[in-house]
Amino acid sequence: MIDEKIKKKLIASAKEARENAYVPYSNFPLGAAILTKEGKIFTGVNIENSSYGLTICAERAAIFNAISQGYKNIIALALVSDTDEPVTPCGACRQVMSEFSSDIKIIMCNLEGKEKIINSNKLLPGAFSGDVLNNE
């Protein structure tokens, strides 16, 4: 598990980022923050588009932000929503997470502070991997 102080900083970063979400169609803003092995935090928000397939989730935005800055060792992700219960990452985000680690701590929170923590490998057991392509 990650240090409590770092966990709180990660959640606060996701909560703050959530304010920048662009959600004119769903009105469902999400904020995400990832923590890298090096201790860096990167944030992301969901960004919608009128062509729904071009929309990006907060989790992937945060991951892509880190990758574009040269950080690939993701150890934790916080996701903040304004819901009664914390929400889980969608299937696409789960698959993207599995590309970078099978053991990411996912901290799902709502604005009232209710949280659930789970390892990414529990959310997507048997994730697709490039290793499948190498098996003969």
C-alpha positions as CSV (number, residue, x, y, z in Angstrom):
1,M,0.0,0.0,0.0
2,I,1.1,3.5,-0.6
3,D,1.9,6.0,2.2
4,E,-1.2,7.7,3.6
5,K,0.2,11.2,3.0
6,I,1.0,10.4,-0.6
7,K,-2.5,8.8,-1.0
8,K,-4.2,11.9,0.3
9,K,-2.1,14.1,-2.1
10,L,-3.0,11.8,-5.0
11,I,-6.7,12.0,-4.2
12,A,-6.5,15.8,-3.8
13,S,-4.8,16.1,-7.2
14,A,-7.5,14.1,-8.8
15,K,-10.2,16.1,-7.1
16,E,-8.6,19.4,-8.2
17,A,-8.1,18.1,-11.8
18,R,-11.8,17.1,-11.9
19,E,-12.7,20.8,-12.1
20,N,-11.2,21.0,-15.6
21,A,-13.2,18.1,-17.1
22,Y,-15.0,18.9,-20.3
23,V,-18.3,17.1,-20.1
24,P,-21.0,19.0,-22.0
25,Y,-22.9,15.9,-22.9
26,S,-22.8,13.6,-19.8
27,N,-22.3,16.3,-17.2
28,F,-20.3,13.6,-15.4
29,P,-16.9,15.1,-14.5
30,L,-14.1,12.7,-13.4
31,G,-10.6,13.5,-12.2
32,A,-7.7,11.1,-12.1
33,A,-4.2,11.3,-10.8
34,I,-1.5,8.7,-11.2
35,L,1.6,8.1,-9.1
36,T,4.8,6.9,-10.8
37,K,7.5,4.8,-9.2
38,E,9.6,7.9,-9.3
39,G,7.1,9.8,-7.1
40,K,5.7,12.0,-9.8
41,I,2.0,12.7,-10.0
42,F,0.2,13.3,-13.3
43,T,-3.4,14.2,-13.7
44,G,-6.1,13.8,-16.3
45,V,-9.8,14.5,-16.8
46,N,-12.5,13.1,-19.0
47,I,-12.8,15.1,-22.2
48,E,-16.0,14.5,-24.3
49,N,-16.5,15.1,-28.0
50,S,-19.8,15.3,-29.9
51,S,-18.4,12.3,-31.8
52,Y,-18.6,10.1,-28.8
53,G,-15.9,7.7,-29.9
54,L,-13.3,10.5,-29.7
55,T,-14.0,11.0,-26.0
56,I,-11.2,10.2,-23.6
57,C,-11.6,9.1,-20.0
58,A,-9.8,10.8,-17.1
59,E,-7.7,7.7,-16.3
60,R,-6.3,7.4,-19.8
61,A,-5.7,11.1,-20.0
62,A,-3.6,10.9,-16.8
63,I,-1.7,7.8,-18.0
64,F,-1.0,9.4,-21.5
65,N,0.1,12.5,-19.8
66,A,2.7,10.6,-17.8
67,I,3.8,8.5,-20.8
68,S,4.3,11.7,-22.9
69,Q,6.6,13.1,-20.1
70,G,8.7,9.9,-20.1
71,Y,7.2,8.0,-17.1
72,K,5.9,4.5,-17.6
73,N,6.2,2.9,-14.1
74,I,2.7,3.5,-12.7
75,I,2.1,2.3,-9.1
76,A,-1.2,4.0,-8.2
77,L,-4.2,5.8,-9.6
78,A,-6.8,7.9,-7.8
79,L,-10.2,8.5,-9.5
80,V,-12.6,11.0,-8.0
81,S,-16.3,11.3,-8.9
82,D,-19.4,13.1,-7.6
83,T,-21.4,10.0,-7.0
84,D,-22.9,8.2,-4.0
85,E,-20.4,5.4,-4.4
86,P,-16.9,5.5,-5.9
87,V,-16.8,4.5,-9.5
88,T,-14.5,2.0,-11.1
89,P,-12.5,2.6,-14.3
90,C,-14.1,1.4,-17.5
91,G,-12.9,-1.6,-19.5
92,A,-10.8,0.4,-21.9
93,C,-9.0,2.2,-19.1
94,R,-8.4,-1.2,-17.3
95,Q,-6.8,-2.5,-20.5
96,V,-4.6,0.5,-20.9
97,M,-3.5,0.3,-17.2
98,S,-2.6,-3.4,-17.8
99,E,-0.1,-2.3,-20.5
100,F,2.0,-0.6,-17.9
101,S,1.5,-2.8,-14.8
102,S,-0.5,-5.7,-13.5
103,D,-0.4,-4.3,-10.0
104,I,-1.6,-0.7,-9.9
105,K,-3.3,0.4,-6.7
106,I,-6.6,1.9,-7.7
107,I,-8.1,4.4,-5.2
108,M,-11.7,5.2,-6.2
109,C,-13.3,8.1,-4.2
110,N,-16.3,10.3,-4.2
111,L,-16.4,13.9,-3.1
112,E,-17.6,13.0,0.4
113,G,-14.4,11.0,1.0
114,K,-15.9,7.5,0.6
115,E,-13.2,5.3,-0.9
116,K,-12.5,1.8,-2.2
117,I,-9.1,0.5,-3.0
118,I,-8.4,-2.5,-5.3
119,N,-5.4,-3.8,-7.4
120,S,-5.8,-3.4,-11.1
121,N,-5.2,-7.2,-11.6
122,K,-8.5,-7.8,-9.7
123,L,-10.4,-5.4,-12.1
124,L,-9.2,-7.1,-15.3
125,P,-8.1,-10.7,-14.8
126,G,-6.7,-12.2,-17.9
127,A,-6.0,-8.9,-19.6
128,F,-5.0,-9.0,-23.2
129,S,-1.2,-8.8,-23.6
130,G,1.3,-8.7,-26.4
131,D,2.6,-12.0,-25.0
132,V,-0.5,-13.7,-26.6
133,L,0.9,-12.7,-30.0
134,N,4.2,-14.4,-29.3
135,N,2.7,-17.7,-28.3
136,E,2.8,-20.3,-31.1
